[in-house]
Amino acid sequence: MLIRFSLFLIFLSLPLFLFVLTIKLAVLMLLFAFGLLFFLGVISVLKRCFHVFGAYFSVQARENRKVLFVLNQRQRHQKMLHFKRLQLNYFKELEREKLLKKNNQAHINALAQAIERDLHRHKQKLPKTLFLQFQRENQLFRRQQNQQALLELHAKLSTFVNG
């Protein structure tokens, strides 16, 4: 009876033993499959990298990059030339305005001096109050840089002296 019982246990454990062996074999096969998949993935990535590097360093790609570089340089130089022109025009305009202001200042000073000379030349013909008023206006308009008012003052002085 014990022998039967032990044989029974052996026969009962035999499928379990085979089941455990198949699990171990299945685990090993699964690990092998993942390893193979990983290895093939690495090989595929390396192939793709070599292909991309080969295409990047090919003669045609190098020539295309050279052409694009020259085109970009040309475009950059054109933009730089445009902005240099704008800058030169800006500085020319500033210089022109500066010269114009200086020229206007010189004309205003010359006109004020001419009025002052006319006032002193015709001092005896003008009443004292009018002479002082013309003198004050001349100095005021000269400080204000009012060329139009100086011209009107000169015309007014001429009418009083000649009229």
Secondary structure, 3 states (H helix, E strand, C coil): CHHHHHHHHHHHHHHHHHHHHHHHHHHHHHHHHHHHHHHHHHHHHHHHHHHHHHHHCCHHHHHHHHHHHHHHHHHHHHHHHHHHHHHHHHHHHHHHHHHHHHHHHHHHHHHHHHHHHHHHHCCCCCCHHHHHHHHHHHHHHHHHCCHHHHHHHHHHHHHHHHC
